[in-house]
Amino acid sequence: MDDSAKSQLKSIPLLKTKAGPRDEALWPKRLQEELEALIAFVTMNKENDKDWFHIECSDRGDRWYGKCWTFYNNVKYEFAVEFDIPITYPTTAPEISLPELDGKTAKMYRGGKICLSEHFKPLWARNVPKFGIAQAFALGLGPWLSVEIPDLVEKGLITPA
């Protein structure tokens, strides 16, 4: 991990509550921590002119959806992003999906779920329950977009938003 990524990661608040959506007593507290971390991450991104996603969640906080985007050769590429909070969350990281890219890259599972197994999942496992959605985007989705989108553009598999 480079110094820029480490600095960015340190700016995102860590979470404390180990609870998933089925834990009716503690999930509201965990969800509040998730939202606070996301707000801090989005604020930091906007202050640094690096705004690259917008997400929102269902009333229960177990389903998330929105848009993410990246620029390549000064052209914007935008995609729908969605994920469900796993039953075993936060022990298990969410599987972030970009449905419209399904089948366009080998670094993706069926349904448009991005592949994060080799690098991100071990890092997530070492940081339970401190990591949450903001960290999944910062260390998972962001780097995935920066590597995969240029490749997909160069192969002619995607066009600008």
PENOR-V430889 format. One record per backbone hydrogen bond with DSSP energy under -0.5 kcal/mol. NH is the residue of the N-H (numbers start at 1). CO is the residue of the C=O. If there is no record, write none. Layout:
((NH | CO) (NH | CO))
This chain:
((6 | 2) (7 | 3) (8 | 4) (9 | 5) (10 | 6) (11 | 7) (11 | 8) (12 | 9) (13 | 11) (15 | 130) (19 | 17) (23 | 20) (24 | 22) (27 | 23) (30 | 26) (31 | 27) (32 | 28) (33 | 29) (34 | 30) (35 | 31) (36 | 32) (37 | 33) (38 | 34) (39 | 35) (40 | 36) (41 | 37) (42 | 38) (43 | 39) (44 | 40) (45 | 41) (46 | 42) (47 | 43) (48 | 44) (49 | 46) (50 | 45) (54 | 67) (56 | 65) (58 | 63) (61 | 58) (64 | 83) (65 | 56) (66 | 81) (67 | 54) (68 | 79) (69 | 52) (70 | 77) (72 | 75) (75 | 72) (77 | 70) (79 | 68) (81 | 66) (82 | 97) (83 | 64) (85 | 62) (86 | 84) (89 | 86) (91 | 88) (92 | 88) (95 | 84) (96 | 94) (97 | 82) (98 | 112) (101 | 98) (102 | 99) (104 | 101) (108 | 106) (109 | 113) (112 | 109) (113 | 109) (114 | 96) (115 | 107) (116 | 114) (120 | 116) (121 | 116) (123 | 119) (124 | 120) (125 | 121) (126 | 122) (127 | 123) (127 | 124) (128 | 125) (130 | 127) (131 | 127) (136 | 132) (137 | 133) (138 | 134) (139 | 135) (140 | 136) (141 | 136) (142 | 137) (144 | 140) (145 | 141) (146 | 142) (147 | 143) (148 | 144) (149 | 145) (151 | 147) (152 | 148) (153 | 149) (154 | 150) (155 | 151) (156 | 153) (157 | 152) (158 | 152) (161 | 76))
